[in-house]
């Protein structure tokens, strides 16, 4: 049964001239890549259509052309409205699509992590993976040196430290902080329509209008109830100028950092430079070593992403599915870790290559530095300027030294140091080097790192749950021990979470396939099969479908295929009992079936087709047919 609103427009009999004119107009709008100034754009459409009518009916006079225009104008307005409604709807769905992919990804990761590893892997994990990271003396000394010369870039300060100082200044003036969690709640509340909770939040602001600005993200985004963004940013700019004046006067030392776009580890994402041109020779060698690893085609995975000193795991074979190695989803049939001796041999080659370039050298604090400009000008180097960003800022130890000197010279015990009117304090380094083991023997450091890496990879591999099933679970339909334990924080067994993931992935694929089919059908039926999406939107739905299909493929390869095999060899009891029997959870099988997906999408795409038609009518009614 159709859900279309009644209208005088017959969609099956829209004038070919209207379709042709609108199609050409859509091309112009898309080429201009502008969704603003819609009234002017539609006026241009009217002008083009009037010209087409005048040319078609040149022998009938202007009065006839005007009458014809008035008859066909509702069709033009409708198609223009439909064009904008489709693009507006997709633009509004972008965040939803990304969140859905992210949620499916995170849930799949949780399922993988919830499947317990073998007792050996757990023992190794306890013994090695949770210990401080092992580093040779050579690498530990390098990281300590880089840490001592940490540069806090202006970008980093504007993102964190300086706003914190400004916020504290306002709080000391008596301004009020926005309660924790409100920034997360506001979008939910706006969409929920819970007027009592919305009113409660708005009442805390100086006016209902201020509360509404906060709820809709238009203002008060710096965490203060009574300080508008403009005032906060003015104060932030003032503080920035104060800090820059300290640097210009020499009170605080300026610094420069070389920031690799793809660093070997988190610690080396910002490498301090002396005088903006001299780099620690060992750091440059590490960068060349890593670039060599990449150019040789080895696969890099980073399971310890939050550990600043951990090196990436280098696999000695190319992983086929690049999507599957992102984050903690690592799909490897065996360990495949490149031998540490081979990695060190590559490092020695990089060291020899750096030596062969004949770069200028300086000894600074007992370490060898080389001229970066010489390096980029030389022949035979692997890295180029395009591999880095150069950022300026301040030397962190210089800042902290200035704060301490001010405290001892000008402040009584417990008093704050001020920069202008803003309270200031020491800055801590983001990298904590207390959690490393300094290993004198390079060979032993390699052995510990390799054992740790094997532990991490092993811990990502699947293991079937115990075959022992508690009696209370048998009553719920669990007759075997396959995946009986829940994910962390859940009450349901993993088998139920697997079924829910499969159903959710299938439902979302149906939704976006149907949505895309509806758009294609509308384009074919009403816009002459022309493009009707802005450039930044045209691939959003297909890309979302592709990402979910990739996750579904990984799910099928990892879980569904294994479960099917277990069922075939009678290792899995096919119980129908609710709620956790296999048949009850997977009435349509374990896999995301593409044939069923196509049928479901074809059965539901007209819902979205009708939705867009109705949206276009609603838009016309809301604007009185005047876009």
Secondary structure by P-SEA (a helix, b strand, c coil): cccccccccccccccaaaaaaaaaaaaaaaaaccccaaaaaaaaaaaaaaaaaaaaaccccaaaaaaaaaaaaaaaaaaaaaaaaaaaaaaaaaaaaaaaaaaaaaaaaaaaaaccccaaaaaaaaccccccccccaaaaaaaaaaaaaccccaaaaaacaaaaaaaaaaaaacccccccccccaaaaaaaacaaaaaaaaaaacccaaaaaaaaaccccccccccccaaaaaaaaaaaaaaaaaaaaacccccbbbbbbcccccccccbbbbcccccccaaaaaaaaaaaaaaaabbbbbbcccccccccccccccccccccccccccccccccccccaaaaaaaaaaaaaaaaacccbbbbcccbbbbbaaaaaaccccccccccbbbbbbccaaaaaaaaaaaaaccccccbbbbcccbbbbbbbbccccccccccccaaaaaaaaaaaaaaaaaaabbbbccccccaaaaaacccccccccccccccccaaaaaaaaaaaaaaaaaaaaaaaaaaaaaaaccccccccccccccaaaaaaaaaaaaaaaaaaaccaaaaaaaaaaccccccccccccccccccccccccaaaaaaaaaacaaaaaaaaaaaaaaaaaaacccc
